[in-house]
Amino acid sequence: MPLIKCPECGKDVSDKAPTCPNCAYPLHAQVIEATGKKWKMMQVVGILLMLGGCSTMFDKNMNHGLSAGAFGIGFWLFIGARVGAWWHHG
């Protein structure tokens, strides 16, 4: 068990200790898993497509097949982005 110096107080601390027992200084940087911007953007685009598809379904002048297609693509894009974010970021 090698000892390292605490950068805050200078005492010897085990390299496996998460914090210094003397001053409680965190010795190892905590890594925060963040969902990537790519996955967030895909989710936003999916939601916008779903909302656009829903809002145009009630317009009599719009092609309902196009509205349903936009909703379906948005739905699967959103689901795919959620699964991708979970797969890559836990």
Stockholm file with secondary structure:
# STOCKHOLM 1.0

chainA/1-90         MPLIKCPECGKDVSDKAPTCPNCAYPLHAQVIEATGKKWKMMQVVGILLMLGGCSTMFDKNMNHGLSAGAFGIGFWLFIGARVGAWWHHG
#=GR chainA/1-90 SS CCEEECTTTCCEEETTCSBCTTTCCBCSCCCCCCCCHHHHHHHHHHHHHHHHHHHHHTCTTSCHHHHHHHHHHHHHHHHHHHHHHHHHHC
#=GC SS_cons        CCEEECTTTCCEEETTCSBCTTTCCBCSCCCCCCCCHHHHHHHHHHHHHHHHHHHHHTCTTSCHHHHHHHHHHHHHHHHHHHHHHHHHHC
//
